[in-house]
Amino acid sequence: MFATFLRPGSGSRLGPAVLGLLCLAAWALSHSYLGMFHDAGLYTLQALSRLTPESLTEDVLLRFGSQDRFTIFSPPYA
């Protein structure tokens, strides 16, 4: 059944879409997301500021307002 979608004469646009999604999935699996380590550091800093706010009053990221109120990760992590 899958091979009928990829047949050139079938006239369906589903075949190229499936092939494109498979290529995208293969690329995503072969390239790791390195931002996870940096995000973890930011969430740790925001969680520490929730636990001991007086110790991080001069931090530039937290002093003028962070985006901590838009995430669900810092409150349970704290």
NUDRENLO-481239 format. One record per atom (N, C-alpha, C): x, y, z; residue in three letters. Coordinates in steps of 0.1 Angstrom, whole numbers, plus 5000, padded with zeros to 4 digits. Layout:
BEGIN
<node><c1>X</c1><c2>Y</c2><c3>Z</c3><resn>ALA</resn></node>
...
//
This chain:
BEGIN
<node><c1>5008</c1><c2>4988</c2><c3>5000</c3><resn>MET</resn></node>
<node><c1>5000</c1><c2>5000</c2><c3>5000</c3><resn>MET</resn></node>
<node><c1>5009</c1><c2>5013</c2><c3>5000</c3><resn>MET</resn></node>
<node><c1>5020</c1><c2>5013</c2><c3>5008</c3><resn>PHE</resn></node>
<node><c1>5028</c1><c2>5024</c2><c3>5008</c3><resn>PHE</resn></node>
<node><c1>5035</c1><c2>5027</c2><c3>4995</c3><resn>PHE</resn></node>
<node><c1>5038</c1><c2>5016</c2><c3>4988</c3><resn>ALA</resn></node>
<node><c1>5045</c1><c2>5017</c2><c3>4975</c3><resn>ALA</resn></node>
<node><c1>5036</c1><c2>5024</c2><c3>4965</c3><resn>ALA</resn></node>
<node><c1>5023</c1><c2>5023</c2><c3>4966</c3><resn>THR</resn></node>
<node><c1>5014</c1><c2>5029</c2><c3>4956</c3><resn>THR</resn></node>
<node><c1>5015</c1><c2>5044</c2><c3>4957</c3><resn>THR</resn></node>
<node><c1>5017</c1><c2>5049</c2><c3>4969</c3><resn>PHE</resn></node>
<node><c1>5018</c1><c2>5064</c2><c3>4971</c3><resn>PHE</resn></node>
<node><c1>5031</c1><c2>5070</c2><c3>4964</c3><resn>PHE</resn></node>
<node><c1>5041</c1><c2>5062</c2><c3>4964</c3><resn>LEU</resn></node>
<node><c1>5054</c1><c2>5066</c2><c3>4959</c3><resn>LEU</resn></node>
<node><c1>5056</c1><c2>5063</c2><c3>4944</c3><resn>LEU</resn></node>
<node><c1>5046</c1><c2>5057</c2><c3>4938</c3><resn>ARG</resn></node>
<node><c1>5047</c1><c2>5054</c2><c3>4923</c3><resn>ARG</resn></node>
<node><c1>5045</c1><c2>5067</c2><c3>4915</c3><resn>ARG</resn></node>
<node><c1>5054</c1><c2>5070</c2><c3>4906</c3><resn>PRO</resn></node>
<node><c1>5054</c1><c2>5082</c2><c3>4898</c3><resn>PRO</resn></node>
<node><c1>5041</c1><c2>5085</c2><c3>4891</c3><resn>PRO</resn></node>
<node><c1>5034</c1><c2>5075</c2><c3>4886</c3><resn>GLY</resn></node>
<node><c1>5022</c1><c2>5077</c2><c3>4878</c3><resn>GLY</resn></node>
<node><c1>5010</c1><c2>5078</c2><c3>4886</c3><resn>GLY</resn></node>
<node><c1>5010</c1><c2>5078</c2><c3>4899</c3><resn>SER</resn></node>
<node><c1>4998</c1><c2>5077</c2><c3>4907</c3><resn>SER</resn></node>
<node><c1>4991</c1><c2>5091</c2><c3>4907</c3><resn>SER</resn></node>
<node><c1>4998</c1><c2>5102</c2><c3>4905</c3><resn>GLY</resn></node>
<node><c1>4991</c1><c2>5115</c2><c3>4904</c3><resn>GLY</resn></node>
<node><c1>4988</c1><c2>5120</c2><c3>4918</c3><resn>GLY</resn></node>
<node><c1>4992</c1><c2>5114</c2><c3>4929</c3><resn>SER</resn></node>
<node><c1>4990</c1><c2>5119</c2><c3>4942</c3><resn>SER</resn></node>
<node><c1>5001</c1><c2>5127</c2><c3>4947</c3><resn>SER</resn></node>
<node><c1>4998</c1><c2>5137</c2><c3>4955</c3><resn>ARG</resn></node>
<node><c1>5009</c1><c2>5145</c2><c3>4961</c3><resn>ARG</resn></node>
<node><c1>5013</c1><c2>5140</c2><c3>4975</c3><resn>ARG</resn></node>
<node><c1>5007</c1><c2>5129</c2><c3>4979</c3><resn>LEU</resn></node>
<node><c1>5010</c1><c2>5124</c2><c3>4992</c3><resn>LEU</resn></node>
<node><c1>5024</c1><c2>5117</c2><c3>4992</c3><resn>LEU</resn></node>
<node><c1>5028</c1><c2>5111</c2><c3>4981</c3><resn>GLY</resn></node>
<node><c1>5041</c1><c2>5105</c2><c3>4980</c3><resn>GLY</resn></node>
<node><c1>5053</c1><c2>5114</c2><c3>4983</c3><resn>GLY</resn></node>
<node><c1>5054</c1><c2>5125</c2><c3>4976</c3><resn>PRO</resn></node>
<node><c1>5065</c1><c2>5135</c2><c3>4979</c3><resn>PRO</resn></node>
<node><c1>5064</c1><c2>5140</c2><c3>4993</c3><resn>PRO</resn></node>
<node><c1>5052</c1><c2>5142</c2><c3>4998</c3><resn>ALA</resn></node>
<node><c1>5051</c1><c2>5147</c2><c3>5012</c3><resn>ALA</resn></node>
<node><c1>5056</c1><c2>5137</c2><c3>5022</c3><resn>ALA</resn></node>
<node><c1>5052</c1><c2>5124</c2><c3>5020</c3><resn>VAL</resn></node>
<node><c1>5057</c1><c2>5114</c2><c3>5029</c3><resn>VAL</resn></node>
<node><c1>5072</c1><c2>5112</c2><c3>5027</c3><resn>VAL</resn></node>
<node><c1>5078</c1><c2>5113</c2><c3>5015</c3><resn>LEU</resn></node>
<node><c1>5092</c1><c2>5112</c2><c3>5013</c3><resn>LEU</resn></node>
<node><c1>5099</c1><c2>5124</c2><c3>5020</c3><resn>LEU</resn></node>
<node><c1>5093</c1><c2>5136</c2><c3>5019</c3><resn>GLY</resn></node>
<node><c1>5099</c1><c2>5147</c2><c3>5025</c3><resn>GLY</resn></node>
<node><c1>5099</c1><c2>5146</c2><c3>5040</c3><resn>GLY</resn></node>
<node><c1>5088</c1><c2>5141</c2><c3>5046</c3><resn>LEU</resn></node>
<node><c1>5087</c1><c2>5139</c2><c3>5061</c3><resn>LEU</resn></node>
<node><c1>5097</c1><c2>5129</c2><c3>5065</c3><resn>LEU</resn></node>
<node><c1>5099</c1><c2>5118</c2><c3>5057</c3><resn>LEU</resn></node>
<node><c1>5109</c1><c2>5108</c2><c3>5061</c3><resn>LEU</resn></node>
<node><c1>5123</c1><c2>5114</c2><c3>5061</c3><resn>LEU</resn></node>
<node><c1>5126</c1><c2>5122</c2><c3>5051</c3><resn>CYS</resn></node>
<node><c1>5139</c1><c2>5129</c2><c3>5050</c3><resn>CYS</resn></node>
<node><c1>5141</c1><c2>5138</c2><c3>5062</c3><resn>CYS</resn></node>
<node><c1>5131</c1><c2>5146</c2><c3>5066</c3><resn>LEU</resn></node>
<node><c1>5132</c1><c2>5155</c2><c3>5077</c3><resn>LEU</resn></node>
<node><c1>5134</c1><c2>5147</c2><c3>5090</c3><resn>LEU</resn></node>
<node><c1>5127</c1><c2>5136</c2><c3>5092</c3><resn>ALA</resn></node>
<node><c1>5128</c1><c2>5128</c2><c3>5104</c3><resn>ALA</resn></node>
<node><c1>5142</c1><c2>5122</c2><c3>5105</c3><resn>ALA</resn></node>
<node><c1>5148</c1><c2>5117</c2><c3>5093</c3><resn>ALA</resn></node>
<node><c1>5161</c1><c2>5112</c2><c3>5093</c3><resn>ALA</resn></node>
<node><c1>5171</c1><c2>5123</c2><c3>5097</c3><resn>ALA</resn></node>
<node><c1>5169</c1><c2>5135</c2><c3>5092</c3><resn>TRP</resn></node>
<node><c1>5179</c1><c2>5146</c2><c3>5095</c3><resn>TRP</resn></node>
<node><c1>5178</c1><c2>5149</c2><c3>5110</c3><resn>TRP</resn></node>
<node><c1>5165</c1><c2>5150</c2><c3>5115</c3><resn>ALA</resn></node>
<node><c1>5164</c1><c2>5154</c2><c3>5129</c3><resn>ALA</resn></node>
<node><c1>5170</c1><c2>5144</c2><c3>5138</c3><resn>ALA</resn></node>
<node><c1>5169</c1><c2>5131</c2><c3>5135</c3><resn>LEU</resn></node>
<node><c1>5175</c1><c2>5121</c2><c3>5143</c3><resn>LEU</resn></node>
<node><c1>5190</c1><c2>5120</c2><c3>5143</c3><resn>LEU</resn></node>
<node><c1>5195</c1><c2>5125</c2><c3>5132</c3><resn>SER</resn></node>
<node><c1>5210</c1><c2>5125</c2><c3>5130</c3><resn>SER</resn></node>
<node><c1>5217</c1><c2>5137</c2><c3>5136</c3><resn>SER</resn></node>
<node><c1>5209</c1><c2>5148</c2><c3>5138</c3><resn>HIS</resn></node>
<node><c1>5215</c1><c2>5160</c2><c3>5144</c3><resn>HIS</resn></node>
<node><c1>5209</c1><c2>5162</c2><c3>5158</c3><resn>HIS</resn></node>
<node><c1>5218</c1><c2>5162</c2><c3>5168</c3><resn>SER</resn></node>
<node><c1>5213</c1><c2>5164</c2><c3>5181</c3><resn>SER</resn></node>
<node><c1>5211</c1><c2>5178</c2><c3>5185</c3><resn>SER</resn></node>
<node><c1>5202</c1><c2>5181</c2><c3>5194</c3><resn>TYR</resn></node>
<node><c1>5199</c1><c2>5194</c2><c3>5199</c3><resn>TYR</resn></node>
<node><c1>5208</c1><c2>5198</c2><c3>5210</c3><resn>TYR</resn></node>
<node><c1>5217</c1><c2>5207</c2><c3>5208</c3><resn>LEU</resn></node>
<node><c1>5227</c1><c2>5211</c2><c3>5218</c3><resn>LEU</resn></node>
<node><c1>5222</c1><c2>5221</c2><c3>5228</c3><resn>LEU</resn></node>
<node><c1>5211</c1><c2>5227</c2><c3>5225</c3><resn>GLY</resn></node>
<node><c1>5205</c1><c2>5238</c2><c3>5233</c3><resn>GLY</resn></node>
<node><c1>5200</c1><c2>5233</c2><c3>5246</c3><resn>GLY</resn></node>
<node><c1>5198</c1><c2>5219</c2><c3>5247</c3><resn>MET</resn></node>
<node><c1>5192</c1><c2>5214</c2><c3>5260</c3><resn>MET</resn></node>
<node><c1>5201</c1><c2>5216</c2><c3>5272</c3><resn>MET</resn></node>
<node><c1>5214</c1><c2>5216</c2><c3>5270</c3><resn>PHE</resn></node>
<node><c1>5223</c1><c2>5219</c2><c3>5281</c3><resn>PHE</resn></node>
<node><c1>5223</c1><c2>5233</c2><c3>5285</c3><resn>PHE</resn></node>
<node><c1>5222</c1><c2>5242</c2><c3>5276</c3><resn>HIS</resn></node>
<node><c1>5221</c1><c2>5256</c2><c3>5279</c3><resn>HIS</resn></node>
<node><c1>5208</c1><c2>5260</c2><c3>5286</c3><resn>HIS</resn></node>
<node><c1>5197</c1><c2>5254</c2><c3>5281</c3><resn>ASP</resn></node>
<node><c1>5184</c1><c2>5256</c2><c3>5287</c3><resn>ASP</resn></node>
<node><c1>5184</c1><c2>5251</c2><c3>5301</c3><resn>ASP</resn></node>
<node><c1>5190</c1><c2>5240</c2><c3>5304</c3><resn>ALA</resn></node>
<node><c1>5190</c1><c2>5234</c2><c3>5317</c3><resn>ALA</resn></node>
<node><c1>5197</c1><c2>5244</c2><c3>5327</c3><resn>ALA</resn></node>
<node><c1>5208</c1><c2>5251</c2><c3>5322</c3><resn>GLY</resn></node>
<node><c1>5214</c1><c2>5260</c2><c3>5331</c3><resn>GLY</resn></node>
<node><c1>5205</c1><c2>5272</c2><c3>5334</c3><resn>GLY</resn></node>
<node><c1>5198</c1><c2>5277</c2><c3>5324</c3><resn>LEU</resn></node>
<node><c1>5189</c1><c2>5288</c2><c3>5327</c3><resn>LEU</resn></node>
<node><c1>5177</c1><c2>5284</c2><c3>5336</c3><resn>LEU</resn></node>
<node><c1>5172</c1><c2>5272</c2><c3>5335</c3><resn>TYR</resn></node>
<node><c1>5161</c1><c2>5267</c2><c3>5344</c3><resn>TYR</resn></node>
<node><c1>5167</c1><c2>5265</c2><c3>5358</c3><resn>TYR</resn></node>
<node><c1>5179</c1><c2>5261</c2><c3>5359</c3><resn>THR</resn></node>
<node><c1>5185</c1><c2>5260</c2><c3>5372</c3><resn>THR</resn></node>
<node><c1>5187</c1><c2>5273</c2><c3>5379</c3><resn>THR</resn></node>
<node><c1>5191</c1><c2>5283</c2><c3>5371</c3><resn>LEU</resn></node>
<node><c1>5193</c1><c2>5297</c2><c3>5377</c3><resn>LEU</resn></node>
<node><c1>5179</c1><c2>5302</c2><c3>5381</c3><resn>LEU</resn></node>
<node><c1>5169</c1><c2>5300</c2><c3>5373</c3><resn>GLN</resn></node>
<node><c1>5156</c1><c2>5305</c2><c3>5377</c3><resn>GLN</resn></node>
<node><c1>5150</c1><c2>5298</c2><c3>5389</c3><resn>GLN</resn></node>
<node><c1>5153</c1><c2>5285</c2><c3>5390</c3><resn>ALA</resn></node>
<node><c1>5148</c1><c2>5277</c2><c3>5402</c3><resn>ALA</resn></node>
<node><c1>5156</c1><c2>5282</c2><c3>5414</c3><resn>ALA</resn></node>
<node><c1>5169</c1><c2>5284</c2><c3>5413</c3><resn>LEU</resn></node>
<node><c1>5176</c1><c2>5289</c2><c3>5425</c3><resn>LEU</resn></node>
<node><c1>5171</c1><c2>5303</c2><c3>5429</c3><resn>LEU</resn></node>
<node><c1>5167</c1><c2>5311</c2><c3>5419</c3><resn>SER</resn></node>
<node><c1>5162</c1><c2>5325</c2><c3>5423</c3><resn>SER</resn></node>
<node><c1>5149</c1><c2>5323</c2><c3>5430</c3><resn>SER</resn></node>
<node><c1>5141</c1><c2>5313</c2><c3>5428</c3><resn>ARG</resn></node>
<node><c1>5129</c1><c2>5311</c2><c3>5435</c3><resn>ARG</resn></node>
<node><c1>5131</c1><c2>5306</c2><c3>5449</c3><resn>ARG</resn></node>
<node><c1>5142</c1><c2>5298</c2><c3>5451</c3><resn>LEU</resn></node>
<node><c1>5145</c1><c2>5292</c2><c3>5464</c3><resn>LEU</resn></node>
<node><c1>5152</c1><c2>5303</c2><c3>5473</c3><resn>LEU</resn></node>
<node><c1>5161</c1><c2>5310</c2><c3>5468</c3><resn>THR</resn></node>
<node><c1>5168</c1><c2>5320</c2><c3>5476</c3><resn>THR</resn></node>
<node><c1>5169</c1><c2>5333</c2><c3>5467</c3><resn>THR</resn></node>
<node><c1>5158</c1><c2>5341</c2><c3>5467</c3><resn>PRO</resn></node>
<node><c1>5158</c1><c2>5353</c2><c3>5459</c3><resn>PRO</resn></node>
<node><c1>5168</c1><c2>5363</c2><c3>5463</c3><resn>PRO</resn></node>
<node><c1>5172</c1><c2>5364</c2><c3>5476</c3><resn>GLU</resn></node>
<node><c1>5181</c1><c2>5374</c2><c3>5480</c3><resn>GLU</resn></node>
<node><c1>5195</c1><c2>5372</c2><c3>5475</c3><resn>GLU</resn></node>
<node><c1>5198</c1><c2>5360</c2><c3>5472</c3><resn>SER</resn></node>
<node><c1>5212</c1><c2>5357</c2><c3>5468</c3><resn>SER</resn></node>
<node><c1>5215</c1><c2>5361</c2><c3>5453</c3><resn>SER</resn></node>
<node><c1>5204</c1><c2>5362</c2><c3>5445</c3><resn>LEU</resn></node>
<node><c1>5206</c1><c2>5365</c2><c3>5431</c3><resn>LEU</resn></node>
<node><c1>5199</c1><c2>5379</c2><c3>5427</c3><resn>LEU</resn></node>
<node><c1>5199</c1><c2>5388</c2><c3>5436</c3><resn>THR</resn></node>
<node><c1>5192</c1><c2>5401</c2><c3>5433</c3><resn>THR</resn></node>
<node><c1>5200</c1><c2>5409</c2><c3>5423</c3><resn>THR</resn></node>
<node><c1>5213</c1><c2>5407</c2><c3>5422</c3><resn>GLU</resn></node>
<node><c1>5221</c1><c2>5415</c2><c3>5413</c3><resn>GLU</resn></node>
<node><c1>5223</c1><c2>5408</c2><c3>5399</c3><resn>GLU</resn></node>
<node><c1>5218</c1><c2>5397</c2><c3>5397</c3><resn>ASP</resn></node>
<node><c1>5220</c1><c2>5390</c2><c3>5385</c3><resn>ASP</resn></node>
<node><c1>5212</c1><c2>5397</c2><c3>5373</c3><resn>ASP</resn></node>
<node><c1>5219</c1><c2>5399</c2><c3>5362</c3><resn>VAL</resn></node>
<node><c1>5214</c1><c2>5407</c2><c3>5351</c3><resn>VAL</resn></node>
<node><c1>5202</c1><c2>5400</c2><c3>5345</c3><resn>VAL</resn></node>
<node><c1>5202</c1><c2>5387</c2><c3>5344</c3><resn>LEU</resn></node>
<node><c1>5191</c1><c2>5380</c2><c3>5337</c3><resn>LEU</resn></node>
<node><c1>5179</c1><c2>5381</c2><c3>5346</c3><resn>LEU</resn></node>
<node><c1>5180</c1><c2>5380</c2><c3>5359</c3><resn>LEU</resn></node>
<node><c1>5169</c1><c2>5380</c2><c3>5368</c3><resn>LEU</resn></node>
<node><c1>5164</c1><c2>5394</c2><c3>5373</c3><resn>LEU</resn></node>
<node><c1>5173</c1><c2>5403</c2><c3>5373</c3><resn>ARG</resn></node>
<node><c1>5171</c1><c2>5416</c2><c3>5379</c3><resn>ARG</resn></node>
<node><c1>5160</c1><c2>5424</c2><c3>5371</c3><resn>ARG</resn></node>
<node><c1>5160</c1><c2>5424</c2><c3>5358</c3><resn>PHE</resn></node>
<node><c1>5150</c1><c2>5432</c2><c3>5351</c3><resn>PHE</resn></node>
<node><c1>5139</c1><c2>5423</c2><c3>5346</c3><resn>PHE</resn></node>
<node><c1>5137</c1><c2>5412</c2><c3>5351</c3><resn>GLY</resn></node>
<node><c1>5126</c1><c2>5403</c2><c3>5348</c3><resn>GLY</resn></node>
<node><c1>5130</c1><c2>5392</c2><c3>5338</c3><resn>GLY</resn></node>
<node><c1>5128</c1><c2>5380</c2><c3>5342</c3><resn>SER</resn></node>
<node><c1>5131</c1><c2>5369</c2><c3>5332</c3><resn>SER</resn></node>
<node><c1>5118</c1><c2>5364</c2><c3>5327</c3><resn>SER</resn></node>
<node><c1>5119</c1><c2>5354</c2><c3>5319</c3><resn>GLN</resn></node>
<node><c1>5107</c1><c2>5348</c2><c3>5313</c3><resn>GLN</resn></node>
<node><c1>5102</c1><c2>5336</c2><c3>5321</c3><resn>GLN</resn></node>
<node><c1>5106</c1><c2>5336</c2><c3>5334</c3><resn>ASP</resn></node>
<node><c1>5102</c1><c2>5325</c2><c3>5343</c3><resn>ASP</resn></node>
<node><c1>5087</c1><c2>5323</c2><c3>5344</c3><resn>ASP</resn></node>
<node><c1>5080</c1><c2>5334</c2><c3>5343</c3><resn>ARG</resn></node>
<node><c1>5065</c1><c2>5333</c2><c3>5345</c3><resn>ARG</resn></node>
<node><c1>5059</c1><c2>5326</c2><c3>5333</c3><resn>ARG</resn></node>
<node><c1>5066</c1><c2>5324</c2><c3>5322</c3><resn>PHE</resn></node>
<node><c1>5060</c1><c2>5318</c2><c3>5310</c3><resn>PHE</resn></node>
<node><c1>5064</c1><c2>5303</c2><c3>5308</c3><resn>PHE</resn></node>
<node><c1>5071</c1><c2>5298</c2><c3>5318</c3><resn>THR</resn></node>
<node><c1>5075</c1><c2>5284</c2><c3>5317</c3><resn>THR</resn></node>
<node><c1>5069</c1><c2>5276</c2><c3>5329</c3><resn>THR</resn></node>
<node><c1>5067</c1><c2>5263</c2><c3>5327</c3><resn>ILE</resn></node>
<node><c1>5062</c1><c2>5254</c2><c3>5337</c3><resn>ILE</resn></node>
<node><c1>5073</c1><c2>5246</c2><c3>5344</c3><resn>ILE</resn></node>
<node><c1>5085</c1><c2>5248</c2><c3>5339</c3><resn>PHE</resn></node>
<node><c1>5096</c1><c2>5239</c2><c3>5344</c3><resn>PHE</resn></node>
<node><c1>5102</c1><c2>5244</c2><c3>5357</c3><resn>PHE</resn></node>
<node><c1>5104</c1><c2>5257</c2><c3>5359</c3><resn>SER</resn></node>
<node><c1>5111</c1><c2>5262</c2><c3>5371</c3><resn>SER</resn></node>
<node><c1>5103</c1><c2>5260</c2><c3>5384</c3><resn>SER</resn></node>
<node><c1>5090</c1><c2>5262</c2><c3>5385</c3><resn>PRO</resn></node>
<node><c1>5084</c1><c2>5260</c2><c3>5398</c3><resn>PRO</resn></node>
<node><c1>5085</c1><c2>5245</c2><c3>5403</c3><resn>PRO</resn></node>
<node><c1>5082</c1><c2>5235</c2><c3>5395</c3><resn>PRO</resn></node>
<node><c1>5084</c1><c2>5221</c2><c3>5400</c3><resn>PRO</resn></node>
<node><c1>5099</c1><c2>5218</c2><c3>5403</c3><resn>PRO</resn></node>
<node><c1>5108</c1><c2>5224</c2><c3>5395</c3><resn>TYR</resn></node>
<node><c1>5122</c1><c2>5221</c2><c3>5396</c3><resn>TYR</resn></node>
<node><c1>5127</c1><c2>5228</c2><c3>5409</c3><resn>TYR</resn></node>
<node><c1>5122</c1><c2>5239</c2><c3>5413</c3><resn>ALA</resn></node>
<node><c1>5126</c1><c2>5246</c2><c3>5425</c3><resn>ALA</resn></node>
<node><c1>5121</c1><c2>5237</c2><c3>5437</c3><resn>ALA</resn></node>
//
